[in-house]
Every structure is written in structure tokens, then in C-alpha cells.
Amino acid sequence: MAEQDRTPQGNATGATAPAGGASGEPKVVQWLLLYTLGRLAIAAALVALLWVLGLPGTPGFLFGVLLAMPVSYLALGRVRQQLTTALVVRAERKEALRAELRGTDTD
């Protein structure tokens, strides 16, 4: 019975996480799209900046993509954390459902 009262994303009062959707689960697709578009935008901006600064063609593209990795890591930290949280909550929920179907306890 205790397993039915607990929600993976809820607290003791049953409140859901702020990133939850209509059913209370985090929106993985929303955070994934935001993170992906952010990474692409940063890469495009750096490539364009290098081309404007005079680094031609392929070398400018390759250096821009290479520089986009650490810049994205620093600039998109909050979005990456939200995505990771949403993925963990979804995995826990799926594991709890599998355990319920098997008739076993998840703990």
C-alpha cells in the first residue's frame, strides 16, 4: 500500500515538481528540444563569428563546432540539469510500473 501513496516526482504532500506536465511528469521532449536547439544555436553563432573574423570555410566551421562544446556546457547548465532530472524521474516511474506489473517491490 505504501508504494501506491508515493509518487516519484512528488513530495510528502503529493505535490508535483514544477517542471511537470498535466499528469505531473516532467516534459522530457520539451527540455530535450530546448537543449538541442540551444546547442545548435551556439554552434551556428560561433561558426558565423569565426567566418566574420576571417577564418575561412571548413576550418572556421570545425573550430566553431569544437568551441561550441565547452560554451554549451557552461551556457546550458540549467537546461541540461532539468533534462537530466526529467529523464531520471521518467526512468524511476517506468521501473515502478514494471515492478508493479511483476508484482514485486522496487526497494
LOTI-313671 format. One line per field, with one value per atom (N, C-alpha, C, O): residue number from 1; y, x, z. Coordinates in nm, 3 decimals, always signed. Layout:
num = [NUM;...] $
north = [Y;...] $
east = [X;...] $
up = [Z;...] $
***
This chain:
num = [1;1;1;1;2;2;2;2;3;3;3;3;4;4;4;4;5;5;5;5;6;6;6;6;7;7;7;7;8;8;8;8;9;9;9;9;10;10;10;10;11;11;11;11;12;12;12;12;13;13;13;13;14;14;14;14;15;15;15;15;16;16;16;16;17;17;17;17;18;18;18;18;19;19;19;19;20;20;20;20;21;21;21;21;22;22;22;22;23;23;23;23;24;24;24;24;25;25;25;25;26;26;26;26;27;27;27;27;28;28;28;28;29;29;29;29;30;30;30;30;31;31;31;31;32;32;32;32;33;33;33;33;34;34;34;34;35;35;35;35;36;36;36;36;37;37;37;37;38;38;38;38;39;39;39;39;40;40;40;40;41;41;41;41;42;42;42;42;43;43;43;43;44;44;44;44;45;45;45;45;46;46;46;46;47;47;47;47;48;48;48;48;49;49;49;49;50;50;50;50;51;51;51;51;52;52;52;52;53;53;53;53;54;54;54;54;55;55;55;55;56;56;56;56;57;57;57;57;58;58;58;58;59;59;59;59;60;60;60;60;61;61;61;61;62;62;62;62;63;63;63;63;64;64;64;64;65;65;65;65;66;66;66;66;67;67;67;67;68;68;68;68;69;69;69;69;70;70;70;70;71;71;71;71;72;72;72;72;73;73;73;73;74;74;74;74;75;75;75;75;76;76;76;76;77;77;77;77;78;78;78;78;79;79;79;79;80;80;80;80;81;81;81;81;82;82;82;82;83;83;83;83;84;84;84;84;85;85;85;85;86;86;86;86;87;87;87;87;88;88;88;88;89;89;89;89;90;90;90;90;91;91;91;91;92;92;92;92;93;93;93;93;94;94;94;94;95;95;95;95;96;96;96;96;97;97;97;97;98;98;98;98;99;99;99;99;100;100;100;100;101;101;101;101;102;102;102;102;103;103;103;103;104;104;104;104;105;105;105;105;106;106;106;106;107;107;107;107] $
north = [-0.120;+0.000;+0.126;+0.227;+0.123;+0.242;+0.283;+0.402;+0.185;+0.218;+0.294;+0.374;+0.271;+0.342;+0.488;+0.571;+0.520;+0.657;+0.745;+0.867;+0.685;+0.763;+0.792;+0.709;+0.914;+0.949;+0.982;+1.047;+0.941;+0.964;+1.111;+1.146;+1.197;+1.337;+1.419;+1.541;+1.357;+1.431;+1.431;+1.357;+1.517;+1.518;+1.453;+1.386;+1.472;+1.405;+1.447;+1.370;+1.567;+1.614;+1.576;+1.603;+1.514;+1.472;+1.580;+1.562;+1.692;+1.798;+1.752;+1.678;+1.796;+1.755;+1.859;+1.971;+1.818;+1.908;+2.020;+2.000;+2.138;+2.249;+2.225;+2.288;+2.134;+2.107;+2.007;+1.960;+1.974;+1.869;+1.913;+2.032;+1.814;+1.839;+1.826;+1.839;+1.801;+1.788;+1.670;+1.675;+1.563;+1.444;+1.449;+1.353;+1.556;+1.569;+1.518;+1.527;+1.464;+1.415;+1.521;+1.597;+1.528;+1.629;+1.610;+1.498;+1.718;+1.715;+1.692;+1.787;+1.565;+1.529;+1.587;+1.641;+1.577;+1.623;+1.774;+1.822;+1.847;+1.994;+2.031;+2.115;+1.970;+2.001;+1.952;+2.018;+1.837;+1.785;+1.878;+1.906;+1.925;+2.017;+2.149;+2.203;+2.201;+2.326;+2.312;+2.401;+2.203;+2.180;+2.163;+2.220;+2.086;+2.063;+2.192;+2.222;+2.268;+2.394;+2.494;+2.570;+2.493;+2.580;+2.545;+2.633;+2.415;+2.373;+2.410;+2.456;+2.389;+2.424;+2.575;+2.618;+2.654;+2.799;+2.850;+2.939;+2.794;+2.834;+2.798;+2.878;+2.677;+2.635;+2.725;+2.766;+2.756;+2.842;+2.981;+3.040;+3.035;+3.168;+3.171;+3.267;+3.069;+3.066;+3.047;+3.108;+2.963;+2.946;+3.077;+3.117;+3.144;+3.272;+3.376;+3.452;+3.378;+3.474;+3.447;+3.542;+3.322;+3.290;+3.323;+3.367;+3.303;+3.339;+3.491;+3.539;+3.566;+3.712;+3.761;+3.859;+3.692;+3.732;+3.691;+3.726;+3.619;+3.592;+3.450;+3.421;+3.360;+3.220;+3.154;+3.136;+3.117;+3.076;+2.933;+2.846;+2.911;+2.782;+2.674;+2.690;+2.561;+2.442;+2.462;+2.418;+2.526;+2.547;+2.630;+2.601;+2.730;+2.810;+2.728;+2.743;+2.642;+2.556;+2.458;+2.442;+2.393;+2.294;+2.356;+2.301;+2.471;+2.537;+2.587;+2.583;+2.633;+2.678;+2.566;+2.583;+2.449;+2.334;+2.287;+2.250;+2.289;+2.249;+2.344;+2.300;+2.473;+2.571;+2.569;+2.609;+2.522;+2.518;+2.418;+2.433;+2.316;+2.215;+2.274;+2.262;+2.338;+2.392;+2.511;+2.529;+2.590;+2.704;+2.653;+2.709;+2.551;+2.492;+2.431;+2.441;+2.368;+2.308;+2.414;+2.392;+2.528;+2.636;+2.711;+2.743;+2.739;+2.823;+2.749;+2.811;+2.620;+2.545;+2.451;+2.348;+2.486;+2.401;+2.379;+2.266;+2.484;+2.472;+2.385;+2.301;+2.405;+2.325;+2.179;+2.089;+2.154;+2.017;+1.950;+1.832;+2.025;+1.969;+1.936;+1.832;+2.022;+1.995;+1.871;+1.790;+1.858;+1.741;+1.614;+1.513;+1.619;+1.502;+1.464;+1.346;+1.562;+1.536;+1.472;+1.376;+1.525;+1.470;+1.326;+1.242;+1.296;+1.160;+1.063;+0.949;+1.108;+1.024;+0.994;+0.880;+1.096;+1.077;+0.981;+0.894;+0.997;+0.907;+0.763;+0.669;+0.745;+0.610;+0.547;+0.428;+0.625;+0.572;+0.533;+0.430;+0.617;+0.588;+0.460;+0.377;+0.445;+0.325;+0.200;+0.095;+0.211;+0.097;+0.061;-0.057;+0.162;+0.135;+0.066;-0.025;+0.108;+0.044;-0.100;-0.189;-0.124;-0.261;-0.350;-0.463;-0.296;-0.374;-0.402;-0.511;-0.305;-0.326;-0.435;-0.517;-0.435;-0.539;-0.677;-0.777;-0.681;-0.809;-0.852;-0.970;-0.758;-0.790;-0.790;-0.854;-0.719;-0.712;-0.570;-0.476;-0.557;-0.426;-0.366;-0.439;-0.233;-0.169;-0.146;-0.127;-0.145;-0.115;-0.236;-0.229] $
east = [+0.081;+0.000;+0.085;+0.045;+0.202;+0.286;+0.335;+0.353;+0.358;+0.406;+0.303;+0.339;+0.175;+0.072;+0.062;+0.020;+0.102;+0.092;+0.207;+0.193;+0.319;+0.436;+0.431;+0.389;+0.474;+0.490;+0.636;+0.695;+0.698;+0.840;+0.877;+0.985;+0.792;+0.825;+0.759;+0.778;+0.684;+0.613;+0.688;+0.785;+0.643;+0.699;+0.601;+0.508;+0.620;+0.535;+0.389;+0.300;+0.364;+0.226;+0.163;+0.045;+0.239;+0.186;+0.198;+0.146;+0.266;+0.282;+0.381;+0.475;+0.360;+0.447;+0.554;+0.547;+0.655;+0.765;+0.715;+0.620;+0.779;+0.734;+0.748;+0.678;+0.836;+0.855;+0.753;+0.766;+0.654;+0.560;+0.461;+0.433;+0.410;+0.307;+0.170;+0.156;+0.069;-0.067;-0.081;-0.160;-0.006;-0.015;+0.088;+0.097;+0.166;+0.263;+0.401;+0.491;+0.421;+0.552;+0.627;+0.565;+0.760;+0.838;+0.829;+0.812;+0.841;+0.832;+0.970;+1.045;+1.003;+1.135;+1.155;+1.261;+1.054;+1.067;+1.091;+1.172;+1.022;+1.039;+1.183;+1.244;+1.238;+1.374;+1.476;+1.578;+1.450;+1.542;+1.548;+1.657;+1.432;+1.430;+1.499;+1.574;+1.473;+1.535;+1.686;+1.758;+1.735;+1.879;+1.942;+2.047;+1.877;+1.930;+1.934;+2.034;+1.824;+1.821;+1.923;+1.983;+1.941;+2.042;+2.182;+2.261;+2.213;+2.346;+2.368;+2.475;+2.264;+2.277;+2.292;+2.370;+2.219;+2.228;+2.366;+2.422;+2.420;+2.553;+2.657;+2.746;+2.647;+2.742;+2.732;+2.834;+2.610;+2.592;+2.647;+2.710;+2.625;+2.674;+2.827;+2.888;+2.888;+3.035;+3.095;+3.197;+3.033;+3.082;+3.070;+3.164;+2.957;+2.938;+3.038;+3.094;+3.062;+3.158;+3.299;+3.370;+3.339;+3.471;+3.483;+3.588;+3.374;+3.377;+3.388;+3.461;+3.317;+3.324;+3.463;+3.513;+3.526;+3.659;+3.768;+3.885;+3.731;+3.826;+3.878;+3.966;+3.828;+3.870;+3.782;+3.662;+3.838;+3.756;+3.702;+3.761;+3.589;+3.530;+3.534;+3.487;+3.594;+3.595;+3.669;+3.618;+3.785;+3.850;+3.763;+3.757;+3.696;+3.607;+3.492;+3.452;+3.438;+3.328;+3.375;+3.309;+3.489;+3.538;+3.575;+3.542;+3.642;+3.676;+3.551;+3.543;+3.453;+3.327;+3.255;+3.204;+3.249;+3.184;+3.263;+3.204;+3.394;+3.478;+3.462;+3.453;+3.458;+3.440;+3.299;+3.278;+3.203;+3.065;+3.046;+2.954;+3.130;+3.114;+3.131;+3.039;+3.245;+3.258;+3.164;+3.117;+3.137;+3.046;+2.906;+2.839;+2.861;+2.730;+2.725;+2.624;+2.833;+2.839;+2.819;+2.748;+2.882;+2.871;+2.738;+2.677;+2.695;+2.577;+2.445;+2.346;+2.443;+2.318;+2.313;+2.245;+2.383;+2.388;+2.252;+2.219;+2.172;+2.040;+1.947;+1.874;+1.950;+1.864;+1.906;+1.822;+2.038;+2.088;+2.046;+2.011;+2.050;+2.009;+1.860;+1.820;+1.778;+1.634;+1.607;+1.521;+1.679;+1.663;+1.703;+1.633;+1.814;+1.859;+1.758;+1.729;+1.705;+1.604;+1.480;+1.425;+1.435;+1.317;+1.341;+1.251;+1.460;+1.491;+1.497;+1.452;+1.553;+1.561;+1.421;+1.391;+1.337;+1.200;+1.124;+1.052;+1.141;+1.072;+1.121;+1.041;+1.252;+1.307;+1.258;+1.225;+1.251;+1.201;+1.054;+1.012;+0.977;+0.835;+0.815;+0.731;+0.894;+0.882;+0.923;+0.861;+1.028;+1.072;+0.966;+0.942;+0.904;+0.798;+0.679;+0.620;+0.645;+0.535;+0.570;+0.485;+0.695;+0.737;+0.730;+0.683;+0.777;+0.774;+0.630;+0.600;+0.543;+0.402;+0.341;+0.263;+0.376;+0.325;+0.380;+0.310;+0.505;+0.564;+0.512;+0.519;+0.459;+0.411;+0.520;+0.507;+0.631;+0.742;+0.757;+0.699;+0.837;+0.863;+0.986;+1.082;+0.987;+1.101;+1.215;+1.328;+1.193;+1.301;+1.379;+1.472] $
up = [+0.000;+0.000;+0.000;-0.058;+0.065;+0.073;-0.065;-0.092;-0.153;-0.286;-0.367;-0.454;-0.340;-0.415;-0.373;-0.453;-0.248;-0.199;-0.246;-0.251;-0.280;-0.321;-0.470;-0.551;-0.504;-0.645;-0.667;-0.581;-0.778;-0.800;-0.799;-0.750;-0.851;-0.860;-0.751;-0.746;-0.665;-0.562;-0.431;-0.413;-0.339;-0.206;-0.111;-0.155;+0.019;+0.118;+0.108;+0.143;+0.060;+0.048;-0.084;-0.106;-0.172;-0.301;-0.408;-0.519;-0.377;-0.476;-0.582;-0.553;-0.703;-0.813;-0.835;-0.786;-0.911;-0.944;-1.034;-1.109;-1.028;-1.110;-1.259;-1.338;-1.300;-1.443;-1.495;-1.608;-1.416;-1.453;-1.559;-1.575;-1.630;-1.729;-1.666;-1.544;-1.747;-1.699;-1.605;-1.510;-1.628;-1.542;-1.430;-1.353;-1.419;-1.313;-1.348;-1.266;-1.465;-1.501;-1.581;-1.656;-1.565;-1.637;-1.788;-1.837;-1.859;-2.005;-2.065;-2.088;-2.088;-2.140;-2.279;-2.308;-2.365;-2.503;-2.507;-2.586;-2.422;-2.417;-2.381;-2.448;-2.277;-2.235;-2.337;-2.359;-2.400;-2.500;-2.622;-2.673;-2.668;-2.781;-2.747;-2.828;-2.627;-2.585;-2.579;-2.624;-2.524;-2.514;-2.653;-2.681;-2.739;-2.873;-2.954;-3.019;-2.950;-3.024;-2.968;-3.043;-2.838;-2.777;-2.824;-2.856;-2.827;-2.874;-3.020;-3.057;-3.102;-3.244;-3.264;-3.348;-3.186;-3.198;-3.156;-3.220;-3.049;-3.005;-3.110;-3.140;-3.166;-3.270;-3.393;-3.449;-3.435;-3.553;-3.527;-3.615;-3.409;-3.377;-3.374;-3.422;-3.319;-3.316;-3.454;-3.486;-3.537;-3.674;-3.751;-3.821;-3.738;-3.806;-3.756;-3.836;-3.627;-3.571;-3.626;-3.661;-3.633;-3.686;-3.834;-3.880;-3.909;-4.050;-4.066;-4.153;-3.983;-3.990;-3.951;-4.007;-3.856;-3.812;-3.912;-3.893;-4.018;-4.125;-4.132;-4.214;-4.051;-4.061;-4.167;-4.144;-4.283;-4.396;-4.387;-4.323;-4.452;-4.482;-4.377;-4.264;-4.417;-4.333;-4.201;-4.098;-4.198;-4.067;-3.971;-3.851;-4.023;-3.940;-3.887;-3.771;-3.970;-3.929;-3.821;-3.718;-3.844;-3.749;-3.614;-3.509;-3.616;-3.490;-3.419;-3.296;-3.495;-3.435;-3.364;-3.253;-3.429;-3.368;-3.245;-3.144;-3.255;-3.143;-3.024;-2.909;-3.050;-2.943;-2.885;-2.771;-2.963;-2.915;-2.802;-2.720;-2.795;-2.690;-2.550;-2.469;-2.518;-2.382;-2.356;-2.244;-2.459;-2.440;-2.408;-2.321;-2.477;-2.450;-2.311;-2.241;-2.270;-2.138;-2.030;-1.933;-2.048;-1.950;-1.961;-1.859;-2.081;-2.101;-2.078;-2.040;-2.101;-2.093;-1.972;-1.976;-1.866;-1.747;-1.684;-1.647;-1.670;-1.607;-1.691;-1.638;-1.821;-1.910;-1.907;-1.905;-1.906;-1.900;-1.769;-1.768;-1.658;-1.529;-1.529;-1.476;-1.587;-1.596;-1.682;-1.648;-1.791;-1.878;-1.805;-1.813;-1.733;-1.657;-1.551;-1.532;-1.481;-1.379;-1.439;-1.384;-1.552;-1.618;-1.662;-1.652;-1.712;-1.755;-1.636;-1.647;-1.525;-1.406;-1.351;-1.317;-1.344;-1.295;-1.385;-1.337;-1.515;-1.608;-1.594;-1.597;-1.577;-1.560;-1.431;-1.428;-1.322;-1.196;-1.207;-1.155;-1.274;-1.291;-1.372;-1.338;-1.480;-1.562;-1.484;-1.498;-1.404;-1.324;-1.219;-1.193;-1.159;-1.061;-1.128;-1.070;-1.249;-1.321;-1.358;-1.351;-1.398;-1.431;-1.307;-1.313;-1.195;-1.071;-1.029;-0.981;-1.049;-1.015;-1.103;-1.055;-1.229;-1.319;-1.284;-1.297;-1.240;-1.197;-1.061;-1.027;-0.984;-0.851;-0.747;-0.643;-0.776;-0.680;-0.630;-0.685;-0.523;-0.464;-0.530;-0.557;-0.555;-0.620;-0.525;-0.571;-0.395;-0.297;-0.263;-0.184] $
***
